[in-house]
Amino acid sequence: MLRVRIAFLVVFLIAGAIFYKVVHLQFVEGEKWAAKAESLNFQYRQVSATRGNIYAADGSLLATSLPFYRVVLDPVVAKENIFHSGIDSLSYLLSSYYKDRSAASYKKLISDARTRGKRYVILNRKQIGYQDMQKMSKWPVFRNGRMGGGVIFEKVEKRYRPFNSLASRTVGFVNEDRYGAGIEYSFNDYLEGRNGQALFQRIAGGSWKPVFDAEDVKPDDGYDVLTTLDVNIQDVAESALLKQLINKDAEFGTVIVMEVETGHIKALANLQKNKSGRGYGENYNFAIGDQGLTEPGSTFKLLSMLALLEEGQVSLNDVVDTGNGVFQFYDRKMTDAKTGGYGKITVKEVFEKSSNIGISKLVSQSFGHSPSKFVSYIEKVGLNKPMDFQLKGEGAPYFKNPGDRDWYGTTLPWMSIGYESKLTPIHTLMLYNAVANNGKMVKPMIVQAVAKGNHVKKSYQTEVIRKKIASEKSIKLLQELLEGVVKNGTAKNVHNEQYRIAGKTGTAQKLEDGRYTKKYYTSFVGYFPADNPKYSAIVVIDSPKGFNAYGGDISAPVFKDIADKIHAQDLKLNKRTPTDIYMAQKDVDFPYIQAGKFDELQLICNKLGLSNHSDGISDGYVKSRALDKSIQWQANQVESPVVPDVSGMPLRDALYVLENKGLRVIYQGKGRVKNQSIVPGSPIQQNHVINLILG
């Protein structure tokens, strides 16, 4: 009996302790543990705002956020009659759409979850578009919405670029760590908006289900960014650059095209050889970044001439003895590109021929006694420091100063020709743009405004850095020198009769491990039309392979290719009539009217008063050739069962002919077909893609 009493007493005490603990938890600590449970099962979680769009200057969409959706179901929500009447049809529709499991499998998945009381079922992890979401919302069970049918369309936004890789590095990106590049990164504070918050419930499996709550804070969507970029000019710049990079097997290249008066950047292209060595991609912004900082070479001679002219100690007709092409400054020998040298030439010819010895001798004579005075001209035009460009990651220019430990007796002559200093391409372009702008230096800009709908949050106006970088007389002489380079000097290959180009070539040996190598940094920077400048541009191509790796042979042709296309597309620049264009090309094989439908082309020629002959042709497609100041039509056999020749055709005709052959057409540019990717006469394979370049 004693043992029984002891056991009873122990059980009684334990039961009493349990009862006491229950009462204590319920009434004394009840609020504490209720709050704990609430925090574990219900939380206010972040709801991301919709990211703003990025637009080109004409309103073309460069980047946007497209909504995609993941379909989730709370199978317990639907009433019995709604669920049982619609589950078979719903399962069939899900199976038909996703094609990953049978209708019976979907029915079992949903029904089992409903039986177990599972409140959150991901029907498929595949994300669907907005149109598909709209269709699904009308399906059985789903059509009753979130509260009546339990369907949840969880929005997931993806960044989309309508022009694919066009200006990809300039448009940029932002990763999950909020680090990135380009406009996306530099203007992220505006683009990302302000996230909201909503109440979510934690359910089985660790998932979170949104719950409607009056205290939800709606997200504030991001602002849109309007850039200065021109999609057509960007496309022209990238295409011309890529073509030359491939042709010369170069390491990287960059192009900037800018409006002279406003500083608006119309194109910014950066292409670098991929790590695999095959193809090129936009992996870094060499135009403005630290990796683009390099010795500019002969393009810096413009600054040297500016300093010389401002000092008033030289005239363009003065004669300089450049000798036999080799001259010693202290303990270093400087050479000219021409073997044997240029001998005695004028200052104007020194600049046009890009004589290193000529420029260095002039600068040494004028500033050798006071090199700090030469450096002051660099500071005067604003090339010695960053310009606070709108994109993050701008490289800081580097120049030595007299008195620095690394300033030697040879520093001034070498600095005068673009060595022992570092500039980014955009800084060099800014200097040349100022000369084109009659001495007014404006800061390059790539973003015009940040806005949302009709509300402009912030606008950016053209900023004048220097009202005058030099006297009016010096600027006129510099403009004359730059035109002379194209007419008579190292860039004669880009001279043309239709419009005038002014600019300067640059070729700098690359410094690697403290030694100059046989690799070159080639460039051409200038503006057009020279008599009334509208655009300035710089082209840089690094480490081209092959002979004649000079700026005039490598970069200048790219500049001309870009300038030609811009000039042809810009109606304000290109004021010639079709008759003028035809007469200017009357001696070539293919006049302006090149190919198309015979009846249409004949009508055009007759309206313009152009002599044309058909030799019995009465209809169909034709090509043309100039013959004795008249046009001779020749039949173009597009009906043959091979890939037709569509060169010279307007896009409308080319699309009609090629698509009727079963080919898929991709095109870029404007105007008539300049090149086609599949050689005419090749066998036709259905659904093959043919690329057309218009120009």
Order of alpha helices (4+ residues) and beta strands (2+ residues): alpha-alpha-beta-beta-beta-alpha-alpha-beta-alpha-alpha-beta-alpha-beta-beta-alpha-alpha-beta-beta-beta-alpha-beta-beta-beta-alpha-beta-beta-beta-beta-alpha-alpha-alpha-beta-alpha-beta-alpha-beta-beta-beta-beta-alpha-beta-beta-beta-alpha-alpha-alpha-beta-alpha-beta-beta-beta-alpha-beta-beta-beta
